[in-house]
């Protein structure tokens, strides 16, 4: 099975602003990259607005996955 990846770029609103890239893979994996330092960070290192962005995208991913599964087994 081929693994697809959706990339989202997010710049934090609070200072210091971090430029982040979120990579959501179709198998459920997640990679968050700080574009300024090229460092991979975890969801626990996110601040309020970037954490909110992450949670909203993760919920959307879960909803889409559930809908696909329902269609597959309906």
C-alpha positions as CSV (number, residue, x, y, z in Angstrom):
1,X,0.0,0.0,0.0
2,X,1.3,3.4,-1.0
3,X,1.6,6.0,1.8
4,X,0.3,9.4,0.9
5,X,1.4,12.6,2.7
6,X,-0.4,15.9,3.3
7,X,1.8,18.9,4.0
8,X,0.6,21.9,5.9
9,X,2.7,25.0,6.7
10,X,1.8,27.0,9.8
11,X,3.5,30.2,11.2
12,X,2.8,30.7,14.9
13,X,1.1,34.0,15.9
14,X,2.9,34.3,19.3
15,X,6.4,35.5,19.6
16,X,8.9,34.1,18.8
17,X,7.2,33.0,15.6
18,X,8.1,29.5,14.5
19,X,7.6,28.4,10.9
20,X,6.3,24.8,11.1
21,X,5.6,22.2,8.5
22,X,3.1,19.4,9.5
23,X,3.3,16.2,7.5
24,X,0.3,13.9,8.0
25,X,0.8,10.5,6.5
26,X,-2.1,8.3,5.4
27,X,-1.0,5.5,7.8
28,X,-1.4,7.9,10.8
29,X,2.1,9.0,11.3
30,X,3.0,12.6,11.9
31,X,6.1,14.6,11.4
32,X,6.4,18.3,12.6
33,X,9.4,20.2,11.3
34,X,10.6,23.6,12.5
35,X,11.6,25.2,9.2
36,X,13.9,27.7,10.9
37,X,16.1,25.1,12.6
38,X,15.3,22.0,10.4
39,X,14.5,20.3,13.7
40,X,11.8,17.6,14.1
41,X,9.5,18.4,17.1
42,X,6.8,16.5,18.8
43,X,3.2,17.5,19.4
44,X,4.0,18.2,23.1
45,X,6.4,21.0,22.0
46,X,3.6,23.0,20.3
47,X,2.2,26.2,21.7
48,X,-1.4,27.3,22.0
49,X,-2.2,28.3,18.4
50,X,0.0,25.7,16.7
51,X,-1.4,23.0,19.0
52,X,-4.9,24.1,18.1
53,X,-4.0,23.8,14.4
54,X,-2.6,20.4,15.0
55,X,-5.6,19.2,16.9
56,X,-8.1,20.4,14.3
57,X,-6.1,18.7,11.5
58,X,-5.8,15.5,13.5
59,X,-9.6,15.4,14.1
60,X,-10.3,16.0,10.4
61,X,-7.9,13.1,9.6
62,X,-9.7,10.8,12.0
63,X,-13.2,11.8,10.7
64,X,-12.0,11.1,7.1
65,X,-10.5,7.8,8.1
66,X,-13.8,6.8,9.8
67,X,-15.8,7.8,6.8
68,X,-13.6,5.8,4.5
69,X,-13.9,2.7,6.7
70,X,-17.7,3.0,6.9
71,X,-17.9,3.2,3.1
72,X,-15.5,0.2,2.7
73,X,-17.5,-2.1,5.0
74,X,-21.0,-0.7,4.3
